[in-house]
Amino acid sequence: MRAEDAPRDVAAWLSPGDGAELVRAAVEGPVDGFTVVNGVSANRYRKARHGPPEEGLGYRPSGDAWAG
């Protein structure tokens, strides 16, 4: 993240590590059929919250655009 980035600019940021974790969870998770999830890191200013679909997959993001 750059110093001039505003919170709204990085609210939906997905770190490479969290992206890999989301793919792993989607492949290995207990899901039959299709599900829609929010592929967003744990950014402190994120707009999309993680709910039952992400929790059901076991997706636990840890990246934060502002921590870097």
All heavy atoms as a GROMACS GRO file, in nm:
protein
  503
    1MET      N    1   0.083  -0.117   0.000
    1MET     CA    2   0.000   0.000   0.000
    1MET      C    3   0.088   0.124   0.000
    1MET      O    4   0.192   0.126   0.062
    1MET     CB    5  -0.090  -0.001   0.123
    1MET     CG    6  -0.195   0.104   0.114
    1MET     SD    7  -0.286   0.122   0.265
    1MET     CE    8  -0.179   0.229   0.352
    2ARG      N    9   0.040   0.225  -0.067
    2ARG     CA   10   0.114   0.352  -0.073
    2ARG      C   11   0.059   0.450   0.030
    2ARG      O   12  -0.056   0.442   0.069
    2ARG     CB   13   0.100   0.412  -0.212
    2ARG     CG   14   0.154   0.320  -0.322
    2ARG     CD   15   0.115   0.370  -0.457
    2ARG     NE   16  -0.031   0.390  -0.457
    2ARG     CZ   17  -0.100   0.428  -0.561
    2ARG    NH1   18  -0.040   0.452  -0.674
    2ARG    NH2   19  -0.230   0.444  -0.555
    3ALA      N   20   0.140   0.543   0.072
    3ALA     CA   21   0.100   0.641   0.174
    3ALA      C   22  -0.019   0.725   0.128
    3ALA      O   23  -0.101   0.766   0.210
    3ALA     CB   24   0.218   0.731   0.208
    4GLU      N   25  -0.033   0.748  -0.001
    4GLU     CA   26  -0.142   0.832  -0.050
    4GLU      C   27  -0.274   0.756  -0.070
    4GLU      O   28  -0.374   0.816  -0.105
    4GLU     CB   29  -0.102   0.904  -0.180
    4GLU     CG   30  -0.076   0.811  -0.296
    4GLU     CD   31   0.069   0.765  -0.309
    4GLU    OE1   32   0.148   0.783  -0.216
    4GLU    OE2   33   0.103   0.711  -0.414
    5ASP      N   34  -0.275   0.626  -0.046
    5ASP     CA   35  -0.398   0.548  -0.060
    5ASP      C   36  -0.493   0.578   0.055
    5ASP      O   37  -0.454   0.580   0.171
    5ASP     CB   38  -0.368   0.398  -0.062
    5ASP     CG   39  -0.301   0.354  -0.191
    5ASP    OD1   40  -0.319   0.421  -0.294
    5ASP    OD2   41  -0.230   0.252  -0.188
    6ALA      N   42  -0.618   0.602   0.021
    6ALA     CA   43  -0.722   0.628   0.121
    6ALA      C   44  -0.785   0.496   0.162
    6ALA      O   45  -0.778   0.397   0.088
    6ALA     CB   46  -0.828   0.720   0.061
    7PRO      N   47  -0.850   0.491   0.279
    7PRO     CA   48  -0.915   0.367   0.323
    7PRO      C   49  -1.010   0.308   0.219
    7PRO      O   50  -1.012   0.187   0.198
    7PRO     CB   51  -0.991   0.410   0.448
    7PRO     CG   52  -0.911   0.522   0.502
    7PRO     CD   53  -0.859   0.595   0.379
    8ARG      N   54  -1.085   0.393   0.149
    8ARG     CA   55  -1.179   0.340   0.048
    8ARG      C   56  -1.107   0.278  -0.070
    8ARG      O   57  -1.162   0.193  -0.139
    8ARG     CB   58  -1.273   0.450   0.001
    8ARG     CG   59  -1.205   0.558  -0.078
    8ARG     CD   60  -1.302   0.670  -0.116
    8ARG     NE   61  -1.228   0.783  -0.163
    8ARG     CZ   62  -1.204   0.808  -0.292
    8ARG    NH1   63  -1.252   0.730  -0.384
    8ARG    NH2   64  -1.134   0.913  -0.326
    9ASP      N   65  -0.982   0.318  -0.094
    9ASP     CA   66  -0.906   0.264  -0.206
    9ASP      C   67  -0.857   0.121  -0.180
    9ASP      O   68  -0.832   0.047  -0.274
    9ASP     CB   69  -0.783   0.352  -0.236
    9ASP     CG   70  -0.822   0.491  -0.282
    9ASP    OD1   71  -0.931   0.506  -0.341
    9ASP    OD2   72  -0.742   0.584  -0.259
   10VAL      N   73  -0.842   0.085  -0.056
   10VAL     CA   74  -0.788  -0.048  -0.023
   10VAL      C   75  -0.886  -0.133   0.059
   10VAL      O   76  -0.848  -0.237   0.112
   10VAL     CB   77  -0.653  -0.036   0.051
   10VAL    CG1   78  -0.547   0.020  -0.040
   10VAL    CG2   79  -0.665   0.045   0.177
   11ALA      N   80  -1.011  -0.091   0.068
   11ALA     CA   81  -1.110  -0.164   0.147
   11ALA      C   82  -1.132  -0.306   0.096
   11ALA      O   83  -1.163  -0.396   0.173
   11ALA     CB   84  -1.242  -0.087   0.149
   12ALA      N   85  -1.117  -0.328  -0.033
   12ALA     CA   86  -1.140  -0.460  -0.091
   12ALA      C   87  -1.011  -0.532  -0.129
   12ALA      O   88  -1.013  -0.627  -0.206
   12ALA     CB   89  -1.230  -0.448  -0.214
   13TRP      N   90  -0.899  -0.490  -0.073
   13TRP     CA   91  -0.769  -0.549  -0.105
   13TRP      C   92  -0.764  -0.695  -0.061
   13TRP      O   93  -0.812  -0.731   0.046
   13TRP     CB   94  -0.660  -0.470  -0.034
   13TRP     CG   95  -0.520  -0.518  -0.060
   13TRP    CD1   96  -0.449  -0.502  -0.174
   13TRP    CD2   97  -0.434  -0.585   0.031
   13TRP    NE1   98  -0.322  -0.556  -0.161
   13TRP    CE2   99  -0.311  -0.608  -0.034
   13TRP    CE3  100  -0.448  -0.629   0.161
   13TRP    CZ2  101  -0.205  -0.673   0.026
   13TRP    CZ3  102  -0.342  -0.694   0.222
   13TRP    CH2  103  -0.222  -0.715   0.154
   14LEU      N  104  -0.707  -0.780  -0.144
   14LEU     CA  105  -0.688  -0.922  -0.115
   14LEU      C  106  -0.540  -0.952  -0.127
   14LEU      O  107  -0.483  -0.939  -0.236
   14LEU     CB  108  -0.768  -1.009  -0.212
   14LEU     CG  109  -0.754  -1.161  -0.194
   14LEU    CD1  110  -0.808  -1.204  -0.057
   14LEU    CD2  111  -0.828  -1.233  -0.305
   15SER      N  112  -0.477  -0.989  -0.016
   15SER     CA  113  -0.334  -1.018  -0.019
   15SER      C  114  -0.309  -1.147  -0.095
   15SER      O  115  -0.398  -1.233  -0.104
   15SER     CB  116  -0.280  -1.032   0.124
   15SER     OG  117  -0.322  -1.154   0.182
   16PRO      N  118  -0.191  -1.165  -0.153
   16PRO     CA  119  -0.160  -1.290  -0.223
   16PRO      C  120  -0.176  -1.412  -0.132
   16PRO      O  121  -0.230  -1.515  -0.173
   16PRO     CB  122  -0.016  -1.272  -0.267
   16PRO     CG  123   0.003  -1.124  -0.278
   16PRO     CD  124  -0.082  -1.066  -0.168
   17GLY      N  125  -0.134  -1.400  -0.007
   17GLY     CA  126  -0.147  -1.512   0.086
   17GLY      C  127  -0.291  -1.546   0.117
   17GLY      O  128  -0.329  -1.664   0.124
   18ASP      N  129  -0.374  -1.442   0.135
   18ASP     CA  130  -0.516  -1.466   0.160
   18ASP      C  131  -0.586  -1.520   0.036
   18ASP      O  132  -0.678  -1.601   0.046
   18ASP     CB  133  -0.585  -1.339   0.208
   18ASP     CG  134  -0.550  -1.303   0.352
   18ASP    OD1  135  -0.503  -1.392   0.426
   18ASP    OD2  136  -0.569  -1.186   0.389
   19GLY      N  137  -0.542  -1.478  -0.081
   19GLY     CA  138  -0.598  -1.534  -0.205
   19GLY      C  139  -0.570  -1.682  -0.216
   19GLY      O  140  -0.658  -1.762  -0.250
   20ALA      N  141  -0.447  -1.722  -0.183
   20ALA     CA  142  -0.411  -1.864  -0.185
   20ALA      C  143  -0.492  -1.941  -0.080
   20ALA      O  144  -0.537  -2.053  -0.104
   20ALA     CB  145  -0.262  -1.880  -0.161
   21GLU      N  146  -0.510  -1.881   0.037
   21GLU     CA  147  -0.588  -1.944   0.143
   21GLU      C  148  -0.734  -1.961   0.102
   21GLU      O  149  -0.796  -2.064   0.130
   21GLU     CB  150  -0.579  -1.862   0.271
   21GLU     CG  151  -0.671  -1.905   0.382
   21GLU     CD  152  -0.649  -2.048   0.433
   21GLU    OE1  153  -0.542  -2.106   0.406
   21GLU    OE2  154  -0.740  -2.100   0.500
   22LEU      N  155  -0.789  -1.864   0.031
   22LEU     CA  156  -0.926  -1.874  -0.017
   22LEU      C  157  -0.941  -1.987  -0.118
   22LEU      O  158  -1.036  -2.066  -0.111
   22LEU     CB  159  -0.972  -1.742  -0.079
   22LEU     CG  160  -1.114  -1.740  -0.135
   22LEU    CD1  161  -1.217  -1.777  -0.029
   22LEU    CD2  162  -1.145  -1.603  -0.194
   23VAL      N  163  -0.847  -2.000  -0.209
   23VAL     CA  164  -0.851  -2.109  -0.307
   23VAL      C  165  -0.839  -2.244  -0.235
   23VAL      O  166  -0.914  -2.338  -0.263
   23VAL     CB  167  -0.741  -2.093  -0.414
   23VAL    CG1  168  -0.730  -2.216  -0.500
   23VAL    CG2  169  -0.768  -1.970  -0.498
   24ARG      N  170  -0.747  -2.253  -0.138
   24ARG     CA  171  -0.732  -2.378  -0.062
   24ARG      C  172  -0.863  -2.414   0.009
   24ARG      O  173  -0.910  -2.527   0.004
   24ARG     CB  174  -0.620  -2.366   0.041
   24ARG     CG  175  -0.593  -2.498   0.114
   24ARG     CD  176  -0.552  -2.479   0.260
   24ARG     NE  177  -0.637  -2.396   0.341
   24ARG     CZ  178  -0.752  -2.435   0.399
   24ARG    NH1  179  -0.798  -2.557   0.381
   24ARG    NH2  180  -0.821  -2.352   0.473
   25ALA      N  181  -0.923  -2.316   0.075
   25ALA     CA  182  -1.047  -2.339   0.147
   25ALA      C  183  -1.160  -2.381   0.053
   25ALA      O  184  -1.240  -2.469   0.085
   25ALA     CB  185  -1.087  -2.215   0.226
   26ALA      N  186  -1.164  -2.321  -0.065
   26ALA     CA  187  -1.269  -2.355  -0.162
   26ALA      C  188  -1.252  -2.498  -0.216
   26ALA      O  189  -1.351  -2.568  -0.238
   26ALA     CB  190  -1.267  -2.256  -0.278
   27VAL      N  191  -1.129  -2.540  -0.232
   27VAL     CA  192  -1.103  -2.675  -0.284
   27VAL      C  193  -1.125  -2.781  -0.176
   27VAL      O  194  -1.183  -2.886  -0.202
   27VAL     CB  195  -0.960  -2.684  -0.341
   27VAL    CG1  196  -0.922  -2.827  -0.373
   27VAL    CG2  197  -0.946  -2.597  -0.465
   28GLU      N  198  -1.081  -2.752  -0.055
   28GLU     CA  199  -1.086  -2.851   0.052
   28GLU      C  200  -1.208  -2.839   0.142
   28GLU      O  201  -1.236  -2.930   0.220
   28GLU     CB  202  -0.960  -2.838   0.139
   28GLU     CG  203  -0.832  -2.868   0.065
   28GLU     CD  204  -0.708  -2.848   0.152
   28GLU    OE1  205  -0.721  -2.808   0.270
   28GLU    OE2  206  -0.598  -2.872   0.100
   29GLY      N  207  -1.282  -2.729   0.132
   29GLY     CA  208  -1.394  -2.705   0.222
   29GLY      C  209  -1.512  -2.798   0.198
   29GLY      O  210  -1.528  -2.855   0.090
   30PRO      N  211  -1.598  -2.811   0.299
   30PRO     CA  212  -1.715  -2.899   0.291
   30PRO      C  213  -1.833  -2.832   0.219
   30PRO      O  214  -1.931  -2.794   0.281
   30PRO     CB  215  -1.747  -2.924   0.438
   30PRO     CG  216  -1.707  -2.797   0.506
   30PRO     CD  217  -1.584  -2.750   0.431
   31VAL      N  218  -1.820  -2.815   0.089
   31VAL     CA  219  -1.923  -2.747   0.011
   31VAL      C  220  -1.973  -2.839  -0.099
   31VAL      O  221  -1.894  -2.898  -0.171
   31VAL     CB  222  -1.868  -2.616  -0.051
   31VAL    CG1  223  -1.973  -2.550  -0.138
   31VAL    CG2  224  -1.821  -2.522   0.057
   32ASP      N  225  -2.104  -2.848  -0.109
   32ASP     CA  226  -2.166  -2.919  -0.221
   32ASP      C  227  -2.229  -2.815  -0.312
   32ASP      O  228  -2.304  -2.728  -0.265
   32ASP     CB  229  -2.275  -3.014  -0.171
   32ASP     CG  230  -2.218  -3.132  -0.094
   32ASP    OD1  231  -2.106  -3.175  -0.129
   32ASP    OD2  232  -2.284  -3.178   0.001
   33GLY      N  233  -2.196  -2.819  -0.439
   33GLY     CA  234  -2.251  -2.722  -0.532
   33GLY      C  235  -2.171  -2.594  -0.534
   33GLY      O  236  -2.049  -2.595  -0.524
   34PHE      N  237  -2.242  -2.482  -0.543
   34PHE     CA  238  -2.177  -2.352  -0.555
   34PHE      C  239  -2.205  -2.266  -0.433
   34PHE      O  240  -2.309  -2.279  -0.369
   34PHE     CB  241  -2.230  -2.278  -0.679
   34PHE     CG  242  -2.198  -2.348  -0.807
   34PHE    CD1  243  -2.289  -2.433  -0.866
   34PHE    CD2  244  -2.076  -2.328  -0.869
   34PHE    CE1  245  -2.260  -2.498  -0.984
   34PHE    CE2  246  -2.045  -2.392  -0.988
   34PHE     CZ  247  -2.137  -2.478  -1.045
   35THR      N  248  -2.113  -2.178  -0.404
   35THR     CA  249  -2.132  -2.080  -0.299
   35THR      C  250  -2.060  -1.952  -0.338
   35THR      O  251  -1.964  -1.956  -0.414
   35THR     CB  252  -2.082  -2.132  -0.162
   35THR    OG1  253  -2.124  -2.042  -0.060
   35THR    CG2  254  -1.932  -2.147  -0.159
   36VAL      N  255  -2.108  -1.840  -0.291
   36VAL     CA  256  -2.047  -1.711  -0.320
   36VAL      C  257  -1.985  -1.658  -0.192
   36VAL      O  258  -2.050  -1.657  -0.087
   36VAL     CB  259  -2.153  -1.610  -0.371
   36VAL    CG1  260  -2.092  -1.473  -0.393
   36VAL    CG2  261  -2.216  -1.661  -0.500
   37VAL      N  262  -1.858  -1.620  -0.200
   37VAL     CA  263  -1.788  -1.570  -0.083
   37VAL      C  264  -1.723  -1.435  -0.114
   37VAL      O  265  -1.702  -1.402  -0.230
   37VAL     CB  266  -1.680  -1.669  -0.034
   37VAL    CG1  267  -1.742  -1.801   0.007
   37VAL    CG2  268  -1.573  -1.691  -0.137
   38ASN      N  269  -1.690  -1.362  -0.009
   38ASN     CA  270  -1.617  -1.236  -0.023
   38ASN      C  271  -1.469  -1.266  -0.012
   38ASN      O  272  -1.420  -1.301   0.096
   38ASN     CB  273  -1.658  -1.137   0.087
   38ASN     CG  274  -1.796  -1.084   0.067
   38ASN    OD1  275  -1.832  -1.045  -0.043
   38ASN    ND2  276  -1.875  -1.081   0.172
   39GLY      N  277  -1.398  -1.253  -0.121
   39GLY     CA  278  -1.253  -1.274  -0.122
   39GLY      C  279  -1.184  -1.144  -0.087
   39GLY      O  280  -1.135  -1.072  -0.174
   40VAL      N  281  -1.181  -1.112   0.042
   40VAL     CA  282  -1.124  -0.988   0.092
   40VAL      C  283  -1.035  -1.022   0.211
   40VAL      O  284  -1.070  -1.108   0.292
   40VAL     CB  285  -1.235  -0.891   0.137
   40VAL    CG1  286  -1.177  -0.763   0.192
   40VAL    CG2  287  -1.329  -0.860   0.022
   41SER      N  288  -0.922  -0.956   0.220
   41SER     CA  289  -0.836  -0.975   0.336
   41SER      C  290  -0.899  -0.912   0.460
   41SER      O  291  -1.002  -0.846   0.452
   41SER     CB  292  -0.698  -0.914   0.311
   41SER     OG  293  -0.625  -0.992   0.221
   42ALA      N  294  -0.836  -0.928   0.573
   42ALA     CA  295  -0.888  -0.875   0.699
   42ALA      C  296  -0.847  -0.728   0.716
   42ALA      O  297  -0.791  -0.688   0.817
   42ALA     CB  298  -0.836  -0.959   0.815
   43ASN      N  299  -0.875  -0.648   0.616
   43ASN     CA  300  -0.841  -0.506   0.618
   43ASN      C  301  -0.921  -0.433   0.725
   43ASN      O  302  -1.040  -0.458   0.741
   43ASN     CB  303  -0.870  -0.442   0.482
   43ASN     CG  304  -0.799  -0.513   0.371
   43ASN    OD1  305  -0.680  -0.538   0.379
   43ASN    ND2  306  -0.872  -0.548   0.266
   44ARG      N  307  -0.857  -0.343   0.796
   44ARG     CA  308  -0.928  -0.275   0.905
   44ARG      C  309  -1.040  -0.185   0.855
   44ARG      O  310  -1.131  -0.154   0.930
   44ARG     CB  311  -0.831  -0.199   0.993
   44ARG     CG  312  -0.764  -0.080   0.926
   44ARG     CD  313  -0.661  -0.019   1.014
   44ARG     NE  314  -0.544  -0.108   1.009
   44ARG     CZ  315  -0.428  -0.082   1.064
   44ARG    NH1  316  -0.412   0.028   1.130
   44ARG    NH2  317  -0.329  -0.166   1.054
   45TYR      N  318  -1.037  -0.141   0.729
   45TYR     CA  319  -1.143  -0.055   0.676
   45TYR      C  320  -1.228  -0.126   0.571
   45TYR      O  321  -1.291  -0.062   0.489
   45TYR     CB  322  -1.082   0.071   0.613
   45TYR     CG  323  -1.008   0.156   0.714
   45TYR    CD1  324  -0.871   0.168   0.708
   45TYR    CD2  325  -1.076   0.223   0.814
   45TYR    CE1  326  -0.802   0.246   0.799
   45TYR    CE2  327  -1.009   0.301   0.906
   45TYR     CZ  328  -0.871   0.312   0.899
   45TYR     OH  329  -0.804   0.388   0.989
   46ARG      N  330  -1.233  -0.258   0.573
   46ARG     CA  331  -1.306  -0.331   0.469
   46ARG      C  332  -1.455  -0.306   0.478
   46ARG      O  333  -1.510  -0.281   0.585
   46ARG     CB  334  -1.276  -0.480   0.476
   46ARG     CG  335  -1.336  -0.549   0.595
   46ARG     CD  336  -1.306  -0.699   0.590
   46ARG     NE  337  -1.355  -0.759   0.712
   46ARG     CZ  338  -1.285  -0.835   0.791
   46ARG    NH1  339  -1.162  -0.865   0.761
   46ARG    NH2  340  -1.337  -0.885   0.900
   47LYS      N  341  -1.519  -0.310   0.362
   47LYS     CA  342  -1.663  -0.290   0.354
   47LYS      C  343  -1.737  -0.422   0.366
   47LYS      O  344  -1.840  -0.432   0.429
   47LYS     CB  345  -1.701  -0.224   0.221
   47LYS     CG  346  -1.638  -0.090   0.198
   47LYS     CD  347  -1.707   0.015   0.276
   47LYS     CE  348  -1.647   0.149   0.238
   47LYS     NZ  349  -1.681   0.252   0.329
   48ALA      N  350  -1.685  -0.526   0.300
   48ALA     CA  351  -1.749  -0.657   0.301
   48ALA      C  352  -1.705  -0.734   0.424
   48ALA      O  353  -1.586  -0.751   0.449
   48ALA     CB  354  -1.713  -0.734   0.174
   49ARG      N  355  -1.800  -0.780   0.500
   49ARG     CA  356  -1.770  -0.860   0.619
   49ARG      C  357  -1.774  -1.008   0.582
   49ARG      O  358  -1.843  -1.048   0.491
   49ARG     CB  359  -1.871  -0.833   0.730
   49ARG     CG  360  -1.865  -0.691   0.779
   49ARG     CD  361  -1.738  -0.668   0.856
   49ARG     NE  362  -1.724  -0.528   0.891
   49ARG     CZ  363  -1.608  -0.468   0.905
   49ARG    NH1  364  -1.497  -0.532   0.885
   49ARG    NH2  365  -1.602  -0.342   0.938
   50HIS      N  366  -1.702  -1.086   0.657
   50HIS     CA  367  -1.706  -1.230   0.636
   50HIS      C  368  -1.819  -1.288   0.719
   50HIS      O  369  -1.836  -1.251   0.834
   50HIS     CB  370  -1.572  -1.293   0.674
   50HIS     CG  371  -1.462  -1.248   0.586
   50HIS    ND1  372  -1.355  -1.176   0.631
   50HIS    CD2  373  -1.443  -1.262   0.452
   50HIS    CE1  374  -1.275  -1.147   0.531
   50HIS    NE2  375  -1.327  -1.198   0.422
   51GLY      N  376  -1.896  -1.375   0.657
   51GLY     CA  377  -2.012  -1.432   0.724
   51GLY      C  378  -2.016  -1.583   0.710
   51GLY      O  379  -1.913  -1.648   0.691
   52PRO      N  380  -2.135  -1.640   0.716
   52PRO     CA  381  -2.150  -1.785   0.711
   52PRO      C  382  -2.085  -1.853   0.590
   52PRO      O  383  -2.024  -1.959   0.607
   52PRO     CB  384  -2.301  -1.805   0.712
   52PRO     CG  385  -2.353  -1.685   0.785
   52PRO     CD  386  -2.262  -1.572   0.744
   53PRO      N  387  -2.092  -1.797   0.468
   53PRO     CA  388  -2.026  -1.868   0.357
   53PRO      C  389  -1.875  -1.881   0.377
   53PRO      O  390  -1.819  -1.988   0.356
   53PRO     CB  391  -2.057  -1.780   0.235
   53PRO     CG  392  -2.180  -1.705   0.271
   53PRO     CD  393  -2.167  -1.681   0.419
   54GLU      N  394  -1.810  -1.775   0.420
   54GLU     CA  395  -1.665  -1.779   0.440
   54GLU      C  396  -1.631  -1.869   0.560
   54GLU      O  397  -1.536  -1.948   0.553
   54GLU     CB  398  -1.609  -1.639   0.463
   54GLU     CG  399  -1.618  -1.547   0.344
   54GLU     CD  400  -1.756  -1.485   0.324
   54GLU    OE1  401  -1.840  -1.489   0.416
   54GLU    OE2  402  -1.781  -1.433   0.215
   55GLU      N  403  -1.708  -1.858   0.666
   55GLU     CA  404  -1.684  -1.940   0.783
   55GLU      C  405  -1.707  -2.087   0.753
   55GLU      O  406  -1.634  -2.173   0.803
   55GLU     CB  407  -1.774  -1.894   0.898
   55GLU     CG  408  -1.736  -1.756   0.950
   55GLU     CD  409  -1.840  -1.695   1.041
   55GLU    OE1  410  -1.940  -1.763   1.074
   55GLU    OE2  411  -1.822  -1.578   1.078
   56GLY      N  412  -1.807  -2.117   0.670
   56GLY     CA  413  -1.834  -2.256   0.632
   56GLY      C  414  -1.720  -2.319   0.555
   56GLY      O  415  -1.696  -2.440   0.565
   57LEU      N  416  -1.649  -2.237   0.478
   57LEU     CA  417  -1.532  -2.287   0.405
   57LEU      C  418  -1.411  -2.302   0.494
   57LEU      O  419  -1.317  -2.373   0.462
   57LEU     CB  420  -1.495  -2.190   0.291
   57LEU     CG  421  -1.577  -2.191   0.166
   57LEU    CD1  422  -1.524  -2.086   0.069
   57LEU    CD2  423  -1.576  -2.326   0.100
   58GLY      N  424  -1.410  -2.230   0.604
   58GLY     CA  425  -1.292  -2.228   0.688
   58GLY      C  426  -1.193  -2.122   0.644
   58GLY      O  427  -1.074  -2.128   0.678
   59TYR      N  428  -1.239  -2.022   0.567
   59TYR     CA  429  -1.153  -1.915   0.519
   59TYR      C  430  -1.130  -1.815   0.631
   59TYR      O  431  -1.224  -1.755   0.684
   59TYR     CB  432  -1.217  -1.846   0.398
   59TYR     CG  433  -1.143  -1.724   0.348
   59TYR    CD1  434  -1.009  -1.731   0.313
   59TYR    CD2  435  -1.208  -1.603   0.334
   59TYR    CE1  436  -0.941  -1.620   0.268
   59TYR    CE2  437  -1.142  -1.491   0.288
   59TYR     CZ  438  -1.009  -1.500   0.256
   59TYR     OH  439  -0.943  -1.389   0.210
   60ARG      N  440  -1.004  -1.798   0.671
   60ARG     CA  441  -0.966  -1.707   0.777
   60ARG      C  442  -0.856  -1.613   0.728
   60ARG      O  443  -0.738  -1.644   0.740
   60ARG     CB  444  -0.914  -1.783   0.900
   60ARG     CG  445  -1.006  -1.890   0.954
   60ARG     CD  446  -1.122  -1.833   1.033
   60ARG     NE  447  -1.201  -1.938   1.097
   60ARG     CZ  448  -1.300  -2.003   1.039
   60ARG    NH1  449  -1.332  -1.979   0.915
   60ARG    NH2  450  -1.370  -2.093   1.105
   61PRO      N  451  -0.894  -1.500   0.668
   61PRO     CA  452  -0.792  -1.409   0.617
   61PRO      C  453  -0.711  -1.344   0.730
   61PRO      O  454  -0.762  -1.327   0.841
   61PRO     CB  455  -0.873  -1.305   0.541
   61PRO     CG  456  -1.005  -1.304   0.609
   61PRO     CD  457  -1.028  -1.447   0.652
   62SER      N  458  -0.587  -1.309   0.700
   62SER     CA  459  -0.504  -1.247   0.803
   62SER      C  460  -0.434  -1.120   0.753
   62SER      O  461  -0.382  -1.046   0.834
   62SER     CB  462  -0.398  -1.347   0.850
   62SER     OG  463  -0.316  -1.386   0.742
   63GLY      N  464  -0.434  -1.096   0.624
   63GLY     CA  465  -0.368  -0.978   0.569
   63GLY      C  466  -0.443  -0.850   0.597
   63GLY      O  467  -0.564  -0.850   0.614
   64ASP      N  468  -0.372  -0.739   0.603
   64ASP     CA  469  -0.431  -0.607   0.622
   64ASP      C  470  -0.352  -0.508   0.537
   64ASP      O  471  -0.231  -0.493   0.554
   64ASP     CB  472  -0.425  -0.567   0.769
   64ASP     CG  473  -0.493  -0.432   0.797
   64ASP    OD1  474  -0.532  -0.362   0.702
   64ASP    OD2  475  -0.505  -0.398   0.915
   65ALA      N  476  -0.419  -0.442   0.444
   65ALA     CA  477  -0.353  -0.348   0.354
   65ALA      C  478  -0.281  -0.238   0.432
   65ALA      O  479  -0.183  -0.182   0.384
   65ALA     CB  480  -0.455  -0.286   0.260
   66TRP      N  481  -0.328  -0.205   0.551
   66TRP     CA  482  -0.270  -0.096   0.628
   66TRP      C  483  -0.158  -0.141   0.720
   66TRP      O  484  -0.090  -0.058   0.779
   66TRP     CB  485  -0.380  -0.029   0.710
   66TRP     CG  486  -0.472   0.048   0.622
   66TRP    CD1  487  -0.581  -0.001   0.555
   66TRP    CD2  488  -0.462   0.184   0.586
   66TRP    NE1  489  -0.638   0.098   0.480
   66TRP    CE2  490  -0.568   0.214   0.499
   66TRP    CE3  491  -0.374   0.286   0.621
   66TRP    CZ2  492  -0.588   0.338   0.445
   66TRP    CZ3  493  -0.396   0.411   0.568
   66TRP    CH2  494  -0.502   0.436   0.480
   67ALA      N  495  -0.135  -0.269   0.732
   67ALA     CA  496  -0.031  -0.319   0.823
   67ALA      C  497   0.106  -0.328   0.756
   67ALA      O  498   0.204  -0.352   0.823
   67ALA     CB  499  -0.070  -0.455   0.878
   68GLY      N  500   0.110  -0.314   0.625
   68GLY     CA  501   0.232  -0.334   0.552
   68GLY      C  502   0.323  -0.220   0.558
   68GLY      O  503   0.437  -0.207   0.562
   0.00000   0.00000   0.00000
